[in-house]
C-alpha cells in the first residue's frame, strides 16, 4: 500500500548518466499504472531531458517527477531517502561516491539498490551500515546488474534442480560479447588500484560476520578444460555474492562450493585474457597510467543502439552432488550485458523490491536472498532466460 509519508515508491539517483537514463526508460516500460516514481540528480535541465526521453519512449506510463539531490550533499540525500520506499543508485565508482547514499537509506529504513561490482565497497557497507539497516528494516542490495544477478540467481536456479540436503558443487562459465560501460571500467580500475584497502575491508567484514565452514569459494587456479572451452578464473565480485546467498539458505546443502570462470574457445585467448587482466591491475597502481586508461572509456557515455543490439551473454552452470551421482547443466542467457541487460536487471530488481511479495529480510542482502524467484520471473518476462540444458 502507498505510504502517505513517502510520496514515491521508487527513486532513481544518477538518472542523467548513460546507464541511469537507460534504466529510467526500462522502469517506465515496466511501470504499473499508479507507480509513484522520481528521477534524481544534480541538474534539473539534464533530468528534464531524461524525463522527456522516458515520456517519448513510453507515453502511456506514469511520468516521473524530478528531485534535485547530490551525493556530496548529505541533507539532500537524507530528504530523498525519506521520500521514497526504494532508492536505486547508478552513481559510481561506488567506493568513491556510494557510501552517503547507503548511509541515508539505512538511517531512513529505505530499501537501496545499486550496480556495484566493487568488493571493497560491498564489504565496507556491511561493516558500517548493515546493523543500522537491520534496525530500520532497510534492505541494502548491491550488485543488481550483470554483476551479479545472472550468476547469483543462476546458481540458485541450478541448486533447485539438484537434491536437497546433500553436499553440492556448482561452477559457472561466462561467455559474453559486447562493450562494458565506462562506469563499470572506472569501478574495475578503482578496485584494482586499491588492493590493500580491498583486503582490509574483507578482514573487517570477516571479523564481524565470521566464517562459514558450510560454504566455500574455489581458489583461482590455472586454465582448464570445461564445456568444450578453456575456463579461466574471473576476478569479480560474483563468487562472493553467490557465497553469501548460499550461507543464507540451507537449500544449498550442508557443504557447498562455487567456482566462477570465463569460458573461451582457444587457449591463446585464455592466456591473453589473463595477461590483459594482470596488465590492467599493474597499470592501475600507477596514477598517470590509470588516468590515461580511464580517459579512453569515459563515464556517462556508451555505445549506439545498433552496437548494443549485437551484444549477448551466456552463463552455463554445472551443478553436481559431491558423490557425482547427479549432475545438471543450466544456462542464463540474454543480450548486451554491459548496458541493455544491466539496465533491465536493475529496473526489474527495483520494481520487484518495491512491489512484489517477498521474504522478510533486512540489512545487507543479496538478490537471491531478498528477491529470488520473484525477480527471476520478472527477468524472464524481460527476455532473460533461465533453463536447464
NORWO-V407199 format. One record per pair of residues at least 12 apart in sequence whose C-alpha atoms are under 8 Angstrom apart, sorted by sequence separation. I is the first residue (numbers start at 1). J is the second residue. If there is no record, write none. Layout:
{{I:J} {I:J}}
//
This chain:
{{12:24} {39:51} {51:63} {89:101} {158:170} {221:233} {317:329} {318:330} {358:370} {359:371} {51:64} {67:80} {220:233} {316:329} {317:330} {358:371} {220:234} {316:330} {317:331} {24:39} {155:170} {243:258} {316:331} {242:258} {315:331} {316:332} {358:374} {155:172} {314:331} {315:332} {353:370} {48:66} {87:105} {314:332} {315:333} {349:367} {353:371} {356:374} {47:66} {239:258} {314:333} {352:371} {122:142} {239:259} {313:333} {314:334} {151:172} {239:260} {312:333} {313:334} {44:66} {94:116} {217:239} {238:260} {312:334} {313:335} {349:371} {352:374} {44:67} {77:100} {81:104} {82:105} {87:110} {89:112} {93:116} {95:118} {102:125} {106:129} {217:240} {312:335} {313:336} {352:375} {15:39} {44:68} {77:101} {81:105} {86:110} {87:111} {88:112} {89:113} {90:114} {92:116} {94:118} {106:130} {109:133} {311:335} {312:336} {313:337} {14:39} {15:40} {16:41} {39:64} {43:68} {72:97} {85:110} {86:111} {87:112} {88:113} {89:114} {90:115} {95:120} {107:132} {310:335} {311:336} {312:337} {9:35} {10:36} {11:37} {12:38} {13:39} {14:40} {15:41} {24:50} {28:54} {36:62} {37:63} {38:64} {39:65} {40:66} {41:67} {42:68} {71:97} {74:100} {78:104} {82:108} {84:110} {85:111} {86:112} {87:113} {88:114} {89:115} {95:121} {99:125} {103:129} {106:132} {107:133} {112:138} {116:142} {117:143} {217:243} {233:259} {234:260} {309:335} {310:336} {311:337} {349:375} {352:378} {9:36} {10:37} {11:38} {12:39} {13:40} {14:41} {35:62} {37:64} {38:65} {39:66} {40:67} {41:68} {42:69} {71:98} {77:104} {78:105} {81:108} {86:113} {94:121} {102:129} {106:133} {109:136} {110:137} {111:138} {112:139} {113:140} {114:141} {115:142} {116:143} {216:243} {233:260} {234:261} {309:336} {348:375} {8:36} {9:37} {10:38} {11:39} {12:40} {13:41} {25:53} {33:61} {34:62} {36:64} {37:65} {38:66} {39:67} {40:68} {41:69} {42:70} {72:100} {82:110} {105:133} {108:136} {109:137} {110:138} {111:139} {112:140} {113:141} {114:142} {115:143} {116:144} {215:243} {233:261} {234:262} {308:336} {7:36} {8:37} {11:40} {21:50} {25:54} {29:58} {32:61} {33:62} {38:67} {40:69} {41:70} {71:100} {81:110} {107:136} {109:138} {110:139} {111:140} {112:141} {113:142} {114:143} {115:144} {116:145} {232:261} {233:262} {8:38} {16:46} {24:54} {28:58} {31:61} {32:62} {71:101} {74:104} {78:108} {106:136} {108:138} {109:139} {111:141} {112:142} {113:143} {114:144} {115:145} {117:147} {231:261} {232:262} {348:378} {16:47} {31:62} {113:144} {114:145} {116:147} {117:148} {215:246} {231:262} {232:263} {308:339} {348:379} {15:47} {25:57} {29:61} {106:138} {115:147} {215:247} {230:262} {231:263} {232:264} {308:340} {25:58} {28:61} {105:138} {106:139} {214:247} {230:263} {231:264} {16:50} {28:62} {106:140} {229:263} {230:264} {345:379} {15:50} {28:63} {212:247} {229:264} {230:265} {344:379} {229:265} {230:266} {226:263} {228:265} {229:266} {230:267} {302:339} {102:140} {232:270} {344:382} {214:253} {216:255} {218:257} {231:270} {214:254} {215:255} {216:256} {217:257} {218:258} {219:259} {230:270} {214:255} {215:256} {216:257} {217:258} {218:259} {213:255} {214:256} {215:257} {216:258} {217:259} {218:260} {232:274} {223:270} {334:383} {335:384} {334:384} {333:384} {334:385} {332:384} {333:385} {332:385} {333:386} {331:385} {332:386} {331:386} {332:387} {13:69} {330:386} {331:387} {330:387} {331:388} {173:231} {330:388} {331:389} {329:388} {330:389} {328:388} {329:389} {328:389} {117:184} {118:187} {20:90} {117:187} {118:188} {19:90} {116:187} {117:188} {120:191} {119:191} {11:84} {17:90} {118:191} {10:84} {13:87} {8:83} {9:84} {10:85} {11:86} {12:87} {13:88} {14:89} {15:90} {6:82} {7:83} {8:84} {9:85} {10:86} {11:87} {12:88} {13:89} {14:90} {6:83} {7:84} {8:85} {9:86} {10:87} {11:88} {12:89} {13:90} {14:91} {120:197} {124:201} {127:204} {5:83} {6:84} {10:88} {12:90} {13:91} {120:198} {123:201} {127:205} {6:85} {119:198} {120:199} {123:202} {126:205} {124:204} {120:201} {123:204} {124:205} {127:208} {120:202} {123:205} {168:252} {165:250} {168:253} {152:238} {165:251} {167:253} {170:256} {172:258} {174:260} {151:238} {155:242} {164:251} {165:252} {166:253} {167:254} {168:255} {169:256} {170:257} {171:258} {172:259} {173:260} {174:261} {175:262} {164:252} {165:253} {166:254} {167:255} {168:256} {169:257} {170:258} {171:259} {172:260} {173:261} {174:262} {175:263} {192:280} {193:281} {148:237} {152:241} {164:253} {165:254} {166:255} {167:256} {168:257} {169:258} {170:259} {171:260} {172:261} {173:262} {174:263} {175:264} {192:281} {93:183} {147:237} {148:238} {152:242} {171:261} {173:263} {92:183} {93:184} {147:238} {151:242} {160:251} {189:280} {193:284} {159:251} {189:281} {192:284} {193:285} {93:186} {94:187} {148:241} {152:245} {159:252} {192:285} {93:187} {190:284} {92:187} {189:284} {156:252} {93:190} {189:290} {189:294} {186:294} {185:294} {182:294} {185:297} {186:299} {182:297} {183:298} {181:297} {182:298} {183:299} {182:299} {183:300} {119:237} {181:299} {182:300} {117:236} {118:237} {182:301} {117:237} {181:301} {182:302} {245:365} {249:369} {117:238} {181:302} {245:366} {248:369} {244:366} {245:368} {179:303} {245:369} {241:366} {178:307} {179:308} {178:308} {178:310} {179:311} {177:310} {178:311} {177:311} {178:312} {176:311} {177:312} {176:312} {177:313} {176:313} {175:313} {176:314} {174:313} {175:314} {174:314} {175:315} {174:315} {173:315} {174:316} {172:315} {173:316} {172:316} {173:317} {172:317} {171:317} {172:318} {170:317} {171:318} {170:318} {171:319} {170:319} {169:319} {170:320} {168:319} {169:320} {168:320} {169:321} {168:321} {169:322} {167:321} {168:322} {184:338} {166:321} {167:322} {166:322} {162:319} {179:336} {180:337} {181:338} {162:320} {163:321} {178:336} {179:337} {180:338} {181:339} {158:317} {162:321} {177:336} {178:337} {179:338} {180:339} {158:318} {159:319} {177:337} {178:338} {179:339} {158:319} {176:337} {19:181} {155:317} {154:317} {151:315} {162:326} {150:315} {162:327} {162:328} {161:328} {158:328} {158:329} {158:330} {157:330} {154:330} {154:331} {154:332} {150:332} {146:337} {146:338} {146:341} {145:341} {146:342} {149:345} {145:342} {144:342} {145:343} {146:345} {145:345} {144:345} {145:346} {144:346} {144:349} {156:368} {153:367} {152:367} {153:368} {152:368} {156:372} {149:367} {153:372} {139:361} {140:362} {142:364} {139:362} {140:363} {141:364} {142:365} {144:367} {153:376} {137:361} {138:362} {139:363} {140:364} {141:365} {142:366} {137:362} {138:363} {139:364} {140:365} {141:366} {142:367} {137:363} {139:365} {141:367} {134:362} {133:362} {134:363} {141:370} {157:386} {133:363} {158:388} {115:346} {132:363} {133:364} {139:370} {114:346} {131:363} {154:386} {113:346} {130:363} {129:363} {130:364} {113:350} {126:364} {111:353} {88:350} {86:350} {86:353} {86:354} {85:354} {18:299} {19:300} {17:299} {18:300} {17:300} {18:301} {17:301} {18:302} {22:339} {26:343} {27:344} {22:340} {26:344} {30:348} {19:339} {23:343} {27:347} {31:351} {22:343} {23:344} {26:347} {27:348} {20:343} {23:346} {24:347} {19:343} {23:347} {27:351} {10:350} {10:351} {10:354} {9:354}}
//
